[in-house]
Amino acid sequence: MSSAPTGPPADGANVVPLRAVDARTEVGLDQARPAAPSYVDLTTGDAQRRPIIPEHWRTWENARRHVGLAAARHGHRAAYHGVRSPAYFTRALGFAVWGVIVTVTHLIAWWHIPGTTRLEWQAAADGLLSDHLRLHRQGRETRKARGTILAVCLVVLAAALVAMARYAPPWAWPVLGGVLFVAFALAGRPQGKRSPARPRYPPRYSRRPATSSSARSDRSASPRSTGRSRT
Protein backbone atom coordinates (compact mmCIF):
# COMPACT_ATOMS: atom_id res chain seq x y z
CA MET A 1 0.00 0.00 0.00
CA SER A 2 1.52 3.33 -1.05
CA SER A 3 1.68 6.31 1.31
CA ALA A 4 1.97 8.84 -1.52
CA PRO A 5 -0.76 11.50 -1.59
CA THR A 6 -3.55 10.89 -4.05
CA GLY A 7 -4.72 13.30 -6.66
CA PRO A 8 -7.71 15.62 -6.36
CA PRO A 9 -11.13 13.97 -6.50
CA ALA A 10 -12.99 13.80 -9.74
CA ASP A 11 -15.76 16.28 -10.51
CA GLY A 12 -19.03 15.48 -8.80
CA ALA A 13 -17.43 13.28 -6.09
CA ASN A 14 -18.83 13.55 -2.56
CA VAL A 15 -15.99 14.55 -0.23
CA VAL A 16 -16.60 13.55 3.37
CA PRO A 17 -14.43 15.28 6.01
CA LEU A 18 -12.64 12.85 8.26
CA ARG A 19 -12.38 15.17 11.28
CA ALA A 20 -15.34 14.86 13.67
CA VAL A 21 -17.21 17.99 14.73
CA ASP A 22 -18.44 18.59 18.27
CA ALA A 23 -22.26 18.74 18.22
CA ARG A 24 -22.35 20.18 21.77
CA THR A 25 -25.67 18.56 22.76
CA GLU A 26 -27.76 15.53 21.80
CA VAL A 27 -30.48 17.83 20.47
CA GLY A 28 -28.00 19.42 18.17
CA LEU A 29 -26.84 16.02 17.04
CA ASP A 30 -30.41 14.95 16.23
CA GLN A 31 -31.67 18.17 14.62
CA ALA A 32 -28.67 19.46 12.75
CA ARG A 33 -27.81 16.13 11.08
CA PRO A 34 -24.47 17.38 9.76
CA ALA A 35 -22.92 15.66 6.81
CA ALA A 36 -19.57 15.45 8.57
CA PRO A 37 -18.88 13.01 11.42
CA SER A 38 -20.02 14.48 14.74
CA TYR A 39 -19.96 13.51 18.40
CA VAL A 40 -21.25 14.56 21.82
CA ASP A 41 -18.82 14.62 24.74
CA LEU A 42 -20.61 13.03 27.71
CA THR A 43 -17.71 13.33 30.14
CA THR A 44 -17.00 16.23 32.48
CA GLY A 45 -13.85 17.20 34.25
CA ASP A 46 -15.63 18.31 37.43
CA ALA A 47 -14.91 16.32 40.59
CA GLN A 48 -17.94 14.49 41.95
CA ARG A 49 -18.36 14.97 45.69
CA ARG A 50 -21.06 13.76 47.98
CA PRO A 51 -23.12 16.51 49.60
CA ILE A 52 -22.38 17.17 53.25
CA ILE A 53 -26.10 17.26 54.04
CA PRO A 54 -28.24 15.02 51.81
CA GLU A 55 -30.93 16.74 49.81
CA HIS A 56 -33.76 15.02 51.68
CA TRP A 57 -32.53 16.49 55.00
CA ARG A 58 -31.80 20.06 53.86
CA THR A 59 -35.27 21.49 54.40
CA TRP A 60 -38.11 20.71 56.77
CA GLU A 61 -40.43 19.90 53.88
CA ASN A 62 -37.96 17.44 52.33
CA ALA A 63 -37.30 15.80 55.72
CA ARG A 64 -41.01 15.42 56.43
CA ARG A 65 -41.62 13.94 53.00
CA HIS A 66 -38.67 11.55 53.39
CA VAL A 67 -39.88 10.37 56.82
CA GLY A 68 -43.41 9.92 55.48
CA LEU A 69 -42.25 7.84 52.53
CA ALA A 70 -40.02 5.67 54.74
CA ALA A 71 -42.84 5.15 57.27
CA ALA A 72 -45.26 4.21 54.48
CA ARG A 73 -42.79 1.74 53.00
CA HIS A 74 -41.99 0.04 56.30
CA GLY A 75 -45.64 0.11 57.36
CA HIS A 76 -46.63 -1.69 54.17
CA ARG A 77 -43.90 -4.25 54.75
CA ALA A 78 -45.04 -4.82 58.34
CA ALA A 79 -48.67 -5.21 57.25
CA TYR A 80 -47.67 -7.53 54.41
CA HIS A 81 -45.78 -9.88 56.72
CA GLY A 82 -48.22 -9.46 59.61
CA VAL A 83 -51.11 -10.83 57.58
CA ARG A 84 -48.98 -13.81 56.56
CA SER A 85 -47.47 -14.43 60.00
CA PRO A 86 -49.72 -17.46 60.81
CA ALA A 87 -48.55 -19.17 57.63
CA TYR A 88 -44.94 -18.25 58.48
CA PHE A 89 -45.28 -19.73 61.96
CA THR A 90 -46.83 -22.95 60.64
CA ARG A 91 -44.06 -23.34 58.10
CA ALA A 92 -41.36 -22.59 60.68
CA LEU A 93 -42.92 -25.10 63.08
CA GLY A 94 -42.70 -27.81 60.42
CA PHE A 95 -39.10 -26.83 59.74
CA ALA A 96 -38.31 -26.99 63.47
CA VAL A 97 -39.76 -30.51 63.81
CA TRP A 98 -37.81 -31.64 60.78
CA GLY A 99 -34.72 -29.88 62.17
CA VAL A 100 -34.88 -32.00 65.34
CA ILE A 101 -34.97 -35.17 63.18
CA VAL A 102 -32.12 -33.91 61.01
CA THR A 103 -29.99 -32.99 64.04
CA VAL A 104 -30.49 -36.37 65.72
CA THR A 105 -29.77 -38.16 62.44
CA HIS A 106 -26.53 -36.23 61.96
CA LEU A 107 -25.41 -36.96 65.52
CA ILE A 108 -26.06 -40.70 65.11
CA ALA A 109 -24.27 -40.71 61.76
CA TRP A 110 -21.30 -38.89 63.30
CA TRP A 111 -21.26 -41.43 66.14
CA HIS A 112 -21.30 -44.54 63.95
CA ILE A 113 -18.91 -43.25 61.23
CA PRO A 114 -20.79 -44.08 58.01
CA GLY A 115 -18.71 -45.90 55.41
CA THR A 116 -16.49 -47.97 57.68
CA THR A 117 -18.71 -51.06 57.42
CA ARG A 118 -18.40 -51.04 53.66
CA LEU A 119 -14.62 -50.80 53.93
CA GLU A 120 -14.60 -53.78 56.30
CA TRP A 121 -16.74 -55.84 53.92
CA GLN A 122 -14.52 -54.91 50.99
CA ALA A 123 -11.38 -55.89 52.87
CA ALA A 124 -12.95 -59.21 53.88
CA ALA A 125 -14.08 -59.90 50.30
CA ASP A 126 -10.57 -59.20 48.98
CA GLY A 127 -9.06 -61.58 51.53
CA LEU A 128 -7.24 -58.82 53.43
CA LEU A 129 -7.81 -60.19 56.91
CA SER A 130 -5.32 -57.90 58.63
CA ASP A 131 -6.87 -54.80 57.04
CA HIS A 132 -10.33 -56.01 57.99
CA LEU A 133 -9.33 -56.45 61.62
CA ARG A 134 -7.50 -53.13 61.70
CA LEU A 135 -10.51 -51.24 60.27
CA HIS A 136 -12.84 -53.00 62.68
CA ARG A 137 -10.64 -52.13 65.68
CA GLN A 138 -10.19 -48.50 64.66
CA GLY A 139 -13.89 -48.08 64.00
CA ARG A 140 -14.80 -49.55 67.36
CA GLU A 141 -12.37 -47.26 69.19
CA THR A 142 -13.61 -44.20 67.33
CA ARG A 143 -17.26 -45.04 68.02
CA LYS A 144 -16.44 -45.53 71.69
CA ALA A 145 -14.72 -42.15 71.92
CA ARG A 146 -17.51 -40.33 70.11
CA GLY A 147 -20.15 -42.10 72.18
CA THR A 148 -18.38 -40.92 75.32
CA ILE A 149 -18.40 -37.35 74.00
CA LEU A 150 -22.13 -37.52 73.28
CA ALA A 151 -22.85 -39.02 76.72
CA VAL A 152 -20.88 -36.23 78.46
CA CYS A 153 -22.75 -33.62 76.41
CA LEU A 154 -26.09 -35.14 77.40
CA VAL A 155 -25.09 -35.14 81.09
CA VAL A 156 -24.01 -31.48 80.88
CA LEU A 157 -27.25 -30.57 79.11
CA ALA A 158 -29.34 -32.35 81.75
CA ALA A 159 -27.42 -30.62 84.55
CA ALA A 160 -27.93 -27.24 82.85
CA LEU A 161 -31.67 -27.85 82.57
CA VAL A 162 -31.91 -28.84 86.24
CA ALA A 163 -29.95 -25.75 87.29
CA MET A 164 -32.08 -23.57 85.08
CA ALA A 165 -35.29 -25.02 86.52
CA ARG A 166 -34.01 -24.31 90.02
CA TYR A 167 -32.38 -20.89 89.68
CA ALA A 168 -33.40 -19.29 86.37
CA PRO A 169 -36.11 -16.58 86.30
CA PRO A 170 -39.41 -17.41 84.61
CA TRP A 171 -38.68 -15.35 81.51
CA ALA A 172 -35.58 -17.48 80.72
CA TRP A 173 -37.68 -20.43 79.52
CA PRO A 174 -39.44 -18.53 76.71
CA VAL A 175 -36.08 -17.11 75.62
CA LEU A 176 -34.52 -20.58 75.57
CA GLY A 177 -37.52 -21.97 73.71
CA GLY A 178 -37.32 -19.22 71.10
CA VAL A 179 -33.61 -19.77 70.57
CA LEU A 180 -34.06 -23.52 70.17
CA PHE A 181 -37.06 -23.00 67.88
CA VAL A 182 -35.11 -20.73 65.55
CA ALA A 183 -32.06 -23.02 65.60
CA PHE A 184 -34.04 -26.15 64.73
CA ALA A 185 -36.09 -24.28 62.11
CA LEU A 186 -32.88 -23.16 60.40
CA ALA A 187 -31.50 -26.70 60.61
CA GLY A 188 -34.66 -28.14 59.02
CA ARG A 189 -35.14 -25.49 56.36
CA PRO A 190 -34.41 -26.78 52.84
CA GLN A 191 -31.29 -25.47 51.20
CA GLY A 192 -31.87 -22.32 49.12
CA LYS A 193 -35.42 -21.77 50.45
CA ARG A 194 -36.09 -18.30 51.80
CA SER A 195 -38.81 -17.79 54.37
CA PRO A 196 -40.55 -15.42 54.49
CA ALA A 197 -40.52 -14.06 50.97
CA ARG A 198 -39.94 -10.36 50.38
CA PRO A 199 -42.84 -8.26 49.12
CA ARG A 200 -42.41 -7.18 45.52
CA TYR A 201 -42.80 -3.49 44.83
CA PRO A 202 -43.55 -1.99 41.41
CA PRO A 203 -40.71 -0.06 39.78
CA ARG A 204 -40.51 3.59 40.72
CA TYR A 205 -39.83 4.72 37.18
CA SER A 206 -41.37 3.54 33.95
CA ARG A 207 -39.06 2.56 31.14
CA ARG A 208 -38.95 5.15 28.37
CA PRO A 209 -39.82 3.77 24.91
CA ALA A 210 -36.76 3.23 22.77
CA THR A 211 -36.16 6.08 20.33
CA SER A 212 -33.31 7.01 18.12
CA SER A 213 -31.85 9.47 20.64
CA SER A 214 -32.26 7.09 23.61
CA ALA A 215 -30.68 4.26 21.66
CA ARG A 216 -27.72 6.50 20.94
CA SER A 217 -27.54 7.46 24.63
CA ASP A 218 -27.50 3.77 25.62
CA ARG A 219 -24.68 3.11 23.21
CA SER A 220 -22.75 6.11 24.46
CA ALA A 221 -23.07 4.95 28.07
CA SER A 222 -21.04 1.80 27.43
CA PRO A 223 -17.73 1.70 29.31
CA ARG A 224 -15.79 1.28 26.07
CA SER A 225 -16.55 4.78 24.81
CA THR A 226 -16.00 8.19 26.38
CA GLY A 227 -17.94 10.08 23.73
CA ARG A 228 -20.55 9.53 21.07
CA SER A 229 -19.83 9.87 17.38
CA ARG A 230 -22.02 9.98 14.35
CA THR A 231 -21.07 9.76 10.72
N, C-alpha and C positions, 0 to 999 in steps of 0.2 A: 504494500500500500504506500503510495507516494505522499509525502508531506508538502509538496509544492503547492502554492496557492492556485486555485482554479480560476478560470476566466469569468467575466461578468455573465450574469444569467441572460438567457435569451429573452426576447421581447414577449411580453404577456405572461411571464412566469410569476408565480405567487411567492414572494420572498417572505419568509417567516422569521422574525427576530428570535435569536436564541437566548437573549438575556431576559429573565423574568422581571415583571413589573409589580411593585407592591400595590395591591388593591386597597389597602388600608383597612377596610371592613368587609364582612361577608355580604352586606347589602350591595356594596360597590362591586363585589365580585359577581353577584347574581344579575345586577341590573346593567352594568356597563358592558359585560360580555366582550372584553377586548380581544382583538385578534392575536395579540402577542401573549406568550405565557405569563400568567399572573399568579400571585400567592397572597395569603393572609398570614401574618405573623401572629401566632396565638400565645407566644411566650412573652413574659415581662421580666424585667430585671429587678423589680421591687422585691425586697425581702418580706416574706410572709411571717407575721408574728401573731401569736394568739392574743386576744384582748385581755387586759388585766381584769376587767369586770365583764362577764358575759352579757350579751345583749338582752337576754331575758331577765337579768337582775338590775339593769340600769335604771329603770323607772318603776314606779309603783304599779302602773297599769300593766307593764310587761310581767312583773313579778306575780301579780294577782292572776293574770291569764295563765302563766306557766304553772302555778300551784293548782289552779282549777283543772287544767288539762291533765296534770299528773294524778290528781285525786280521782278524776273521772276514769282514767286508765286503770289505776290500781283498784278502784271500786268495782269496775266491770270484771276485772280478773278475780277479785274475791267472790263476787256473786256467781261468776261462772263455775268456779271450783266448789263454792258452798252448796250449790244445787246438786252437784255430782258427788258430794262427799260421802253419802251412804254407799254408792257404788264403789268409790275408792276404798272405803273401809272393808267392804265385803271382799274385794279383790285382794287387799293387803292381808286380810285374815286367812284367805286360802293360801297365799304365798307364805305366810308365817307357819301354817301347819305343814306345808310341803318343805319349808326350810328346816323344821325339826327333823323330818325324815331324812333329808339330805345330809344334815350335820351328823346324825347318828350313823348313817351309812358310811360317810367318809371316815369317821372315827374307827368303825369296825374294820373297814378296808385298810386303814393305816396300821391297825393292830395286827392283822393277819398277813400283811405283806402280799398283796396279790401278785401272782406270777411265779412264786417260788415252787408251788406244787407242780406246775407244768415243767419247770426245769428239772425237778427231781424225777418226774416220769420220763423225760427225754434222756436223762443220764442213765436211768435203769434200762430203758429200751436199747440204748447204744452199748450196754454192757459195761458202763463205767461205774463200777460199784463204789470205788473210793470217792468219786465225785458225788455220787448219789448220797452217800453217808455224810460227806462234808456239807453239802447243801442242806440236808435235813437237820444237821446239828446246828449250823449257823441260823437257819430259820427258826428253830425252836428257841435258841438263845435270844434272838431278836424279838420274837413274840413275847417271851417272858419279860424282857426289859420294858417293852412298850406297854404290856399289860400292867406292870408295876406302876408306870407313870400314870396311866389312866386311873388306876385304883387310888393313887395318892391325890390326884386331882379331884376325884369324887369325894374323898374324905375331906379335903379342904373346902370344897363347895358345900358339903353338908354342915361342916362346922361354921362356915360363914352364914348360912341360912339360920342356924340355931342362934348364933350371936345376934343376927339382925332381928330375929323374932323377939329376942329378950331385951335388946338395948336400943334398937332403931326407933325413930319417931314414926308415927302412923303414915306421914306423907312419903316415907322412903319406899314403901311397897308399890304405890302407883308409879313412882319414878323408875324403879327397877323393872316393873312390868312393861312400861313403855319402851325402855331401852332394849329389853329382850325381844319385845314385839317387833321393833324396827330391825334389829339384827337378824332375826329369823326370817322376816319378810324379805330383806335384801338377799339372804342366803337362798331363799326359795324362788326369787324372781328369775324368770327366764333371761338368758343372755340377750342383750340388745333390746329388751322391752322396757319402754319408759312409762312410768305411771306416777302421777297422772299426766295426761297429754296437755300440751300448751294450747291455749285458745288461739285461733287464727284470726288475725285482724286484716281488714282490707288494706290495700296499698294506699298510702297517703296521697300519692300523685298518680295521675293517669298518664299512660304512655302517649306521647305525641305521635300522630300518624307520620309515617316516613315520607319525607319530601326530598326534593333535590338538595336543598340547603342543609337539612338535618343529616342526610346521608353523607354529605361532604364533611359536616362537623364530626360525625362518628369516625370517618376515616382519618380526619386530622387529629383526633384524640388518641390514636394508637401510639404506643411508646416508641415506635421506630421513626416517627417523624416529628420534627419540631416546628414545622410550618405546613401550609397547605398550598399546593400549586395547582394551576389549571392551565391547560394548553388550548 
